[in-house]
Amino acid sequence: MHLAPQDILVTASVDFDDWVSARAVEDVTARLQTAIKSRYPDVHNLYIEVQSEQAFAASRNASPIQVVGSAAH
């Protein structure tokens, strides 16, 4: 998502096999961040969410969030 001409937001949902250690997940996540930001310098905000394939599917099928009330004062 372009936030400004030289400011891009990237979000990713990543699934690892269940046997992969937390240390390996951290290492891969760090390498992904480094690779993406070095190849695409306009990416200033990068969010990588590690979740299972089932959790991702459930979140895609969940009801949208409803905002109650008003932000206007």
GULOSE-446626 format. One record per atom (N, C-alpha, C): x, y, z; residue in three letters. Coordinates in steps of 0.001 Angstrom, whole numbers, padded with zeros to 6 digits, always signed. Last residue first. Layout:
<tortis>
XYZALA/...
</tortis>
This chain:
<tortis>
-015821+014882+017889HIS/-016060+015472+019218HIS/-016685+016826+019083HIS/-015915+011788+016184ALA/-016098+013245+016153ALA/-016409+013765+017553ALA/-016000+009122+016341ALA/-014712+009736+016680ALA/-014826+011258+016709ALA/-018707+007340+017715SER/-018214+008330+016764SER/-016901+008900+017260SER/-019888+003929+017871GLY/-019647+005268+018395GLY/-019095+006171+017313GLY/-018148+001121+016770VAL/-019328+001622+017472VAL/-018981+002987+018032VAL/-017225-000690+013984VAL/-016866+000433+014840VAL/-018160+000985+015442VAL/-016657-004078+013457GLN/-017635-002994+013448GLN/-017200-001925+014440GLN/-014782-006087+011332ILE/-014830-005348+012601ILE/-015831-004214+012463ILE/-016375-008763+009520PRO/-015602-007518+009584PRO/-015776-006838+010942PRO/-016101-012185+010499SER/-016938-011002+010267SER/-016076-009755+010328SER/-013721-014330+008864ALA/-014325-013709+010046ALA/-015174-012510+009649ALA/-012291-015360+006806ASN/-013726-015661+006820ASN/-014453-015013+007992ASN/-009716-014651+007348ARG/-010279-014188+006072ARG/-011794-014373+006041ARG/-009284-016005+009697SER/-009327-014546+009747SER/-009915-013973+008465SER/-009243-018640+008759ALA/-010301-018217+009686ALA/-010409-016701+009730ALA/-006899-018607+007234ALA/-008187-018857+006577ALA/-009337-018394+007461ALA/-005034-018166+009305PHE/-005165-017206+008220PHE/-006519-017365+007529PHE/-005375-020489+010785ALA/-005673-019198+011414ALA/-005854-018122+010349ALA/-004489-022386+008889GLN/-005864-022429+009389GLN/-006263-021095+010018GLN/-001823-021739+008596GLU/-002696-021630+007429GLU/-004159-021603+007861GLU/-000661-019837+011446SER/-000926-021074+010726SER/-001837-020816+009535SER/+001544-016987+011260GLN/+000345-017680+011739GLN/+000143-018937+010917GLN/+003290-014121+011572VAL/+003476-015560+011480VAL/+002237-016209+012089VAL/+003393-011208+009791GLU/+002630-011935+010797GLU/+002820-013426+010550GLU/+005273-008465+009294ILE/+005218-009886+008959ILE/+004519-010590+010109ILE/+005299-005313+008008TYR/+004718-006128+009075TYR/+004605-007561+008599TYR/+007033-002491+007369LEU/+006933-003885+006971LEU/+006440-004688+008166LEU/+007533+000640+006114ASN/+006771-000099+007121ASN/+006539-001515+006614ASN/+008983+001492+003981HIS/+009352+002006+005298HIS/+008667+001247+006419HIS/+010037+000932+000921VAL/+009274+000220+001945VAL/+009781+000694+003304VAL/+011821+002088-000749ASP/+010650+002893-000400ASP/+009744+002195+000607ASP/+013732+000136-001351PRO/+014043+001125-000313PRO/+012864+002020+000072PRO/+013704-002922-002054TYR/+012675-001898-002232TYR/+012844-000829-001150TYR/+015940-004382-001332ARG/+015522-004375-002744ARG/+014529-003261-003047ARG/+016068-003898+001383SER/+017230-003562+000556SER/+016855-003519-000924SER/+013558-004757+002300LYS/+013921-003344+002444LYS/+015138-002961+001612LYS/+013700-007516+001654ILE/+012652-006652+001090ILE/+013073-005190+001143ILE/+015951-008398+003137ALA/+015888-008566+001683ALA/+014872-007618+001052ALA/+015230-007750+005800THR/+016440-007203+005199THR/+016371-007267+003675THR/+012884-009300+006113GLN/+012859-007850+006291GLN/+014052-007200+005605GLN/+013921-011901+005692LEU/+012879-011356+004811LEU/+012852-009833+004889LEU/+015662-012095+007873ARG/+016204-012123+006507ARG/+015199-011573+005498ARG/+013795-012031+009977ALA/+014812-010980+009875ALA/+015400-010931+008470ALA/+012411-014419+009414THR/+011698-013139+009424THR/+012684-011978+009271THR/+014446-016299+009782VAL/+013837-016142+008459VAL/+013118-014797+008361VAL/+014939-015933+012555ASP/+016000-015742+011563ASP/+015419-015498+010167ASP/+012449-016578+013705GLU/+013033-015249+013903GLU/+014093-014957+012841GLU/+012277-019263+012892VAL/+011253-018308+012470VAL/+011784-016881+012596VAL/+014457-020320+014279ALA/+014457-020338+012817ALA/+013433-019344+012262ALA/+013541-019953+016912ARG/+014785-019315+016479ARG/+014846-019238+014950ARG/+011352-021652+016991ALA/+011127-020205+017108ALA/+012359-019439+016628ALA/+011646-024311+014526SER/+011878-023697+015837SER/+011599-022198+015807SER/+009300-026263+012796VAL/+010312-025204+012715VAL/+010422-024498+014070VAL/+007168-028012+012847TRP/+008412-028452+013472TRP/+009504-027381+013477TRP/+005101-026868+011367ASP/+004996-026918+012830ASP/+006313-027284+013515ASP/+006192-024628+008798ASP/+005868-025976+009249ASP/+005923-026018+010770ASP/+004815-021330+008736PHE/+005953-022227+008827PHE/+005449-023621+009191PHE/+003385-018698+006940ASP/+003130-019958+007639ASP/+004392-020806+007588ASP/+002797-015238+007032VAL/+003730-016310+006711VAL/+003417-017523+007564VAL/+001525-012421+005615SER/+001186-013492+006537SER/+002005-014701+006112SER/+002534-009062+005351ALA/+002634-010438+004882ALA/+002230-011382+005991ALA/+002492-005748+004112THR/+002079-006703+005137THR/+002150-008097+004538THR/+004052-002695+003577VAL/+003938-004081+003136VAL/+003507-004920+004326VAL/+003816+000596+002535LEU/+003513-000332+003625LEU/+003355-001717+003018LEU/+005979+003124+001373ILE/+005156+001959+001072ILE/+005019+001092+002316ILE/+006788+006122+000271ASP/+006488+005472+001552ASP/+005483+004355+001301ASP/+007049+008005-001763GLN/+008200+007187-001384GLN/+007999+006521-000032GLN/+004351+009006-001960PRO/+005120+008596-003140PRO/+006339+007717-002834PRO/+002562+007266+000673ALA/+003056+008504+000062ALA/+003914+008070-001121ALA/+001571+004802+000975LEU/+001139+005807+001946LEU/+001507+007198+001461LEU/+000635+002131-000934HIS/+001376+003388-000982HIS/+000768+004371+000025HIS/+000848-001165+000000MET/+000000+000000+000000MET/+000897+001233+000000MET/
</tortis>
